[in-house]
């Protein structure tokens, strides 16, 4: 075979091979799927085929879209504040693969769907706990005042008569503390539960301290009433009533620790 | 003759490669938001992000998604409040979309225009620079998204009547590979 014939044979083989491999590799998987599914019958209509490939940038410019992600529209429920117009690029020639969607990432509908009921519970949960927080901080005031007024509560034997005024003030402030405490606790108890995850962090300590200050807030006024009665009868406070002071201080300390624990960690930075 | 066949094979292989699509997959990630308050400094961390990129005709479209409730600040009460404030039950997924030229994916820095969907609103961040270190087939990318509370129309939570700072930057640490 002459050299010219060999050259012609080689060129023809290269040409045919190139055409064959180009057809094979230029077909994208989505197009192949569409061809197999038969959905392309409308898209391959010769009347709608463009004369030349349309660049993606030109399509974006024609639709006046500045965001490249305007093509994405995986979950309409998540687009509440967006309002992007539909993209002509979605009907681009089928050679362009679709941008990735949430389904492509393996996100299930359960993960992506909106749950307004849970959001409403969360809103109520937060609202009630905010009231619980405010009342809890306000309750610190009568508690502190009751602790301060406790100095004037015991009868003063040096004066030979009972200092009922100091005792009455202390009793009033203690009673107010108990009422405020009960009101504070009611908002935390009635706040709706959201999820079953265990408590972690400062809130865990806050919850554990309940087991100290809650019984203390019940015992303290009971022991205080017993001590009041004994003092009113001119007796020296004795028996279990004498534990009123220790129980009260333990209650106040654990209550204050609970306030600090839920705010922890605290970094003073102004 | 053998050389001609080899040359023909190389020619068609290059042609085929130039037209092939590529996909990028997110291997692992650490996203950390930072919240500031005069009395608190809080970091919430998530390792639950998923991502994918599709390259075609020299352009790559990326999507990154992370569940809002996957962020952990170390305090379950604070995380629950965060979920409420960001309407995380109504809009459970944060999505980040961006497009890059395929030729830019090998650079040491990536200049990205981000579209972030969060709390039912969309915000755009232009020219966010990420650093990239390529180790074999893995692309390690780090950077910070300068997000703010007001960008997504979130009512800023307050503590002792003092609201948190508007800036809630999100540090990003990701590893991608070409699939």
Interface residues (C-beta under 8 A of the other chain):
Chain A: X10 X13 X14 X17 X18 X20 X21 X22 X24 X25 X26 X28 X29 X56 X67 X68 X69 X71 X72 X74 X75 X77 X78 X79 X80 X81 X82 X96 X97 X98 X99 X100 X101 X102 X104 X105 X106 X107 X111 X112 X113 X114 X115 X116 X118 X119 X122 X123 X125 X126 X129 X194 X195 X197 X198 X199 X200 X201 X202 X203 X204 X206 X262 X263 X265 X266 X267 X268 X269 X270
Chain B: X4 X7 X8 X9 X11 X12 X13 X15 X16 X19 X20 X21 X36 X38 X39 X40 X41 X50 X51 X52 X53 X54 X56 X57 X59 X61 X62 X63 X65 X67 X73 X74 X75 X76 X77 X78 X80 X81 X83 X84 X85 X87 X88 X89 X90 X91 X92 X93 X95 X97 X98 X99 X113 X115 X117 X120 X121 X122 X124 X153 X159
